[in-house]
Amino acid sequence: MQIRIVNKSTNELPHYATKASAGVDLRANIKTDIIMKPMERTIVPTGLYLEIPVGYEAQVRPRSGLAIKKGITVLNTPGTIDADYRGELMVILINLSNETFVVKHGDRIAQMVIAAHEQAEWELVESLSDTERGSGGFGSTGL
């Protein structure tokens, strides 16, 4: 599958680091550093614009190393980029650590996975079929 991309940043195009990688890193496209205090959130531009085929979405997810080492994660994870969106790809980051974090131009800030999806057709009914689990949720099957 091909995805059309416009790159208005000075960063390289997203690429898969290994043959089996599911996601590509997204990099910050900023003119000045972004200083994130603890519990602060911000929007980081990437300079990328995508044309995703209908039936697919781009999912923006945290980078595990950034999350465990620095406490930085994507706030609305996974963020969805729909096939009909043509604006700049932006990433909402939050600093969950107790230390200030600085985002610099070119930093790898998130990862993006392309995934197929379907649109459901809703069938209004009066009741649903029974299952062993039933309506149990939030830990009802054990921890």
C-alpha positions in Angstrom: 0.0 0.0 0.0 1.2 3.5 -0.8 0.4 6.6 1.2 0.9 10.0 -0.3 2.9 12.3 2.0 3.9 16.0 1.9 7.0 16.8 4.1 7.2 20.4 5.0 9.8 19.8 7.7 13.6 19.4 7.4 13.3 15.9 8.9 13.6 12.7 6.9 10.5 10.9 5.9 9.1 8.4 8.4 10.6 5.0 7.8 10.5 1.5 9.4 13.5 0.9 11.6 13.4 -2.9 11.0 11.8 -5.3 8.5 9.3 -6.3 11.2 8.5 -2.9 12.6 4.8 -2.1 12.9 5.3 1.7 13.3 7.4 4.6 12.2 8.8 7.3 14.3 7.3 10.8 14.1 9.7 13.7 14.6 9.1 17.2 16.0 9.1 20.0 13.5 9.6 23.1 15.6 11.6 26.4 15.4 12.2 26.7 19.1 12.5 24.2 21.9 9.3 23.3 23.7 9.8 23.2 27.5 7.3 20.8 29.2 6.9 21.1 32.9 5.5 18.1 35.0 1.9 17.4 34.1 2.0 19.9 31.2 0.6 19.0 27.8 1.4 20.5 24.4 0.8 20.0 20.7 3.9 19.2 18.7 3.8 19.7 14.9 5.5 17.2 12.6 5.4 19.1 9.3 3.8 16.0 7.7 0.6 15.8 5.7 -0.9 12.5 4.7 -3.3 11.1 2.2 -4.4 7.9 3.7 -6.5 5.5 1.6 -10.2 5.0 2.5 -10.5 2.0 4.8 -7.3 2.8 6.7 -6.3 5.1 9.5 -3.0 6.3 11.0 -2.7 5.6 14.7 -0.4 7.9 16.7 1.0 6.1 19.7 3.6 6.7 22.4 7.2 5.7 22.0 7.9 3.1 24.7 11.5 4.4 25.4 10.3 8.0 25.9 7.5 6.8 28.1 9.6 4.6 30.5 12.8 6.8 30.5 11.2 10.3 30.6 7.5 9.9 31.5 6.5 11.5 28.1 3.5 9.9 26.4 0.8 10.7 23.8 -2.2 12.0 25.7 -5.0 10.8 23.4 -3.5 7.4 22.7 -4.0 6.1 20.2 -4.8 9.2 18.3 -6.6 8.6 15.0 -5.9 10.3 11.7 -8.8 9.7 9.4 -8.5 9.1 5.7 -10.2 12.3 4.8 -8.0 14.6 7.0 -5.5 16.7 5.1 -4.1 19.0 7.8 -0.8 18.8 9.4 -0.1 15.7 11.6 0.2 17.0 15.2 1.0 15.0 18.3 -0.5 15.8 21.8 2.2 15.0 24.3 2.0 15.1 28.1 4.8 15.1 30.7 3.8 12.6 33.4 7.2 12.8 35.1 8.3 15.0 38.0 11.0 16.7 35.8 11.0 19.3 33.1 11.3 17.8 29.6 12.6 19.7 26.5 11.4 18.8 23.0 13.9 19.8 20.3 13.5 20.0 16.6 14.0 16.5 15.1 13.3 14.6 18.3 11.4 11.3 17.9 8.2 12.1 19.8 5.7 9.4 18.9 5.2 6.5 16.5 2.6 6.0 13.8 0.9 2.7 12.8 -1.2 2.4 9.7 -4.2 0.1 10.3 -7.1 -1.1 8.3 -10.6 -0.5 9.7 -14.2 -1.0 8.7 -17.3 1.1 9.3 -20.0 -0.8 11.2 -23.7 -0.9 10.1 -25.8 -0.6 13.3 -28.8 -2.9 13.8 -31.2 -1.7 16.4 -32.5 -4.6 18.5 -34.4 -5.0 21.8 -31.8 -7.4 23.4 -28.4 -9.0 22.8 -27.4 -12.7 22.9 -26.3 -14.2 26.2 -22.6 -15.0 26.9 -20.8 -16.6 29.7 -19.3 -13.2 30.7 -22.5 -11.3 30.4 -22.3 -7.7 31.5 -19.3 -8.2 33.8 -16.6 -5.7 33.1 -13.6 -3.8 34.7 -11.8 -6.8 36.2 -14.7 -9.2 36.3 -12.6 -11.9 34.7 -9.8 -11.5 37.2 -6.7 -9.2 37.4 
